[in-house]
């Protein structure tokens, strides 16, 4: 009989389970042990590792030691923080220095010891570099910071009515969120050192004591298994926050939406889309009722249920997109031979691209009862949007980047519905998996081409790769009409470039100069490097408009290959085809 | 010697002001320059700015601030031809925010030029034979000269010396030509800055030439001032004054405004040598570790006036004679028509805050464009943000007046002296240093103070009022009888007790107050002034005499 396995000194299981394991394996024969190994292996394969814990190895390094943060407008707080940091290091503490603009709630919740030097501006305003994190802390969504001990040193000018207001508010809020005060807040007037010097002494003494204790009481985190039973059917999600990504005066209205995505919901991968069960815009419903002369209050039956016509039209029936059977029925019942001709054969595709139902009824009316309409209209289809986040980066959330379609009377159903939602509103949705639009291995380079809202999945890609520490290079091509008002996620791309999470970014703003410049022009300009990346095994991803952008970009890629590799047209085509066959060209266009 | 300030390192590494400007200009992901380049571009005559009004909205939209650039011209003595005026006007409309801004240093500013168009704009300015070299940065700035001296013939003199001084102190680096004018890189020879050395000056340096009895240039606020001494209509030489400078930092008592000291008299042919001696002395002796202590005024206070004078004399290789007597009557402009010495005429136009734009009923931009199209003389920017249409033949006077009237503007001689004299810096929305409004608030503020003057029957009294958005003092507030110096949105420090001649610093009277309190205080003081003043006594003098404010510093003229 084999000896009982000795359980190694350090396991990730914790004392209780270690004992159980010891009991379990006591006296088992070899076959049983192999069976157990297989059992656990299968279980591990089925289980999704919760994103937060996957990031844990990186996280535990980040939470070690002291974090010194500064929020500074004129440089005073920065200087103080730098000096504080130096002192901490000199004292033998492990200390990091960070600017408030680089701080995230996620990081804060993983920190153990924090000293924050922050100034108050003018009439009680925060320094600009701190606005984002202070807003995040103030929001009801801010997490508990039970792990954190902190001290705040506030800078201000006592001649102002709201002396040190920001430092006070921060000190109070951190405590409210469950963090523990290491020492009382220091409020410095313009003779800073009077208060700063003794505060510094006390702060560092207490941090030293705290971290010393932490070292002695180090606990290995227990890896809990998340419940692995996925929910089927539409998932109800809640809107957490929404904001603009384009300025109010821009020609396109693009929004950023953040939804809850519970851990029990099926996981989504970068590259997947979210299908939304939207409602029709009220304006479109109203217009339909006017054009058909029907009464929205009339009770009508649909799919075995009775409800007001208004409700079916708002929530369940397709009012914006057209379908051939419907058009043929209208043509025939309304006696419109010209309509019948317009949608016959190949003309149909062109006919429906520019029109919605309200356009058709405007010109070709038909007299149907409410019931007849309800039986002829198709059910409201879901609308899909590429997911703009990676769970590894955002946790139990899902982000979307949505262009709100508004063209006179023609309104996009889902996009307008999304634009009208307030935080707290819920929505039904489901994941549309996109297995052919997945990130490659971590060491592969990727070329991402995503003008306009086509950039959405690439935000997920870059976030994911950053969290994974992927070594492959990332090159993003982005385009829009104007840099000033439509550079979607500009601040995030700048930060990603600075941190090396994005290797390179090429941009094209078509209307910022006399001649139109698009992403395909940038591809041509960088032909040699694009080709070099391809030769080194890069994958290409294309996302966005199908009708004009995609063909132009593909042509530019082929030209880039042809010119750089000195190939003729056929050879370049073949090269490109080989990319596709080899699964290195991925397309998500609509 | 303590460590050098960060900016010193940036200058030292910059290869004579090149830095990575070319790369920064080419970076399409941001409308900003790399951090170090933001310091270097000042030497090329530009500041990076952003529209502060939209900062918050843009941040929430995940967009960077709306960056743009201010460009400032090097126009010694503020003299430009009509053709140059038209060129700048056209550039303002094409590349900038449509308006020109006349500064308190007799220069033009264009605001709102985006990075992508910066090179084209600067190149176009140069094409009209104006450059922007050393308009900002740690160098000698635009050299000022009295714009409309009482002895009209003296203007040519002052202007000529201003031009020569400006050129003598220009940086030699080819960086400007390489970056903006597609200049060829000259290989081989090591580039040398004969006067400035590789790291230029510790801080900005301001020089001016004044022709008594007018002190429009505010001579005693300059690092280096030359007072033209005329005898029998001939230039006998200059009194040289050093160590003026106004900028301070709120709450930092080691920073303060200072009036220049008159060192002595020199003959005209020694002007450039003396100027160079002052500049190189500051170059070598100025504090390069703490930029708040870097200006020449602190250097002089550290080593003493006599020691500094000895240093200058040694470097210039001469001894200064005792200063000659001179007298300043006031530091304002004289509005309306004034006859020149050649039978021609000069028209000084009052332009509030120096802003050339078509606003409401007043269309300065259109008016001046129309005048420039016909005018055969030149234009002179005044140190008070105003404009002189100079060298108008007598027969053309009515034509000029008609063009002004057609566009709803006039010389402004009928306005109250308060409104005529007031100065404001640009402040919001473009200046990154502004803590409160200045230019945008001035019209309303003046209306409210005028109401007080009317109430106390003082509306005809010359009173100097200057407002700035921060304590840097770009509109020379520390010399005014009434000064508002911005501390926070809607809040100012109130200073009182300067004079009408630019020879006395005012004093902090109340800190961090809003408009209501400012007006209440002024109401009370103006009331007492009206009741108790001596005949002809200016407001500032009254306040000092009645110890409302204690005298801070006054120049004693020989």
HADDOCK unambig.tbl for C-alpha pairs under 7 A between the chains (distance, minus, plus):
assign (segid A and resid 122 and name CA) (segid B and resid 487 and name CA) 6.91 0.50 0.50
assign (segid A and resid 122 and name CA) (segid B and resid 488 and name CA) 4.53 0.50 0.50
assign (segid A and resid 122 and name CA) (segid B and resid 489 and name CA) 6.92 0.50 0.50
assign (segid A and resid 123 and name CA) (segid B and resid 488 and name CA) 6.23 0.50 0.50
assign (segid A and resid 190 and name CA) (segid B and resid 251 and name CA) 6.51 0.50 0.50
assign (segid A and resid 243 and name CA) (segid B and resid 61 and name CA) 6.74 0.50 0.50
assign (segid A and resid 244 and name CA) (segid B and resid 61 and name CA) 5.14 0.50 0.50
assign (segid A and resid 245 and name CA) (segid B and resid 61 and name CA) 4.75 0.50 0.50
assign (segid A and resid 245 and name CA) (segid B and resid 62 and name CA) 6.38 0.50 0.50
assign (segid A and resid 246 and name CA) (segid B and resid 61 and name CA) 6.40 0.50 0.50
assign (segid A and resid 489 and name CA) (segid B and resid 62 and name CA) 5.33 0.50 0.50
assign (segid A and resid 489 and name CA) (segid B and resid 63 and name CA) 6.63 0.50 0.50
assign (segid A and resid 490 and name CA) (segid B and resid 62 and name CA) 6.08 0.50 0.50
assign (segid A and resid 490 and name CA) (segid B and resid 63 and name CA) 5.26 0.50 0.50
assign (segid A and resid 490 and name CA) (segid B and resid 64 and name CA) 6.72 0.50 0.50
assign (segid A and resid 491 and name CA) (segid B and resid 62 and name CA) 5.34 0.50 0.50
assign (segid A and resid 491 and name CA) (segid B and resid 63 and name CA) 5.49 0.50 0.50
assign (segid A and resid 491 and name CA) (segid B and resid 64 and name CA) 5.81 0.50 0.50
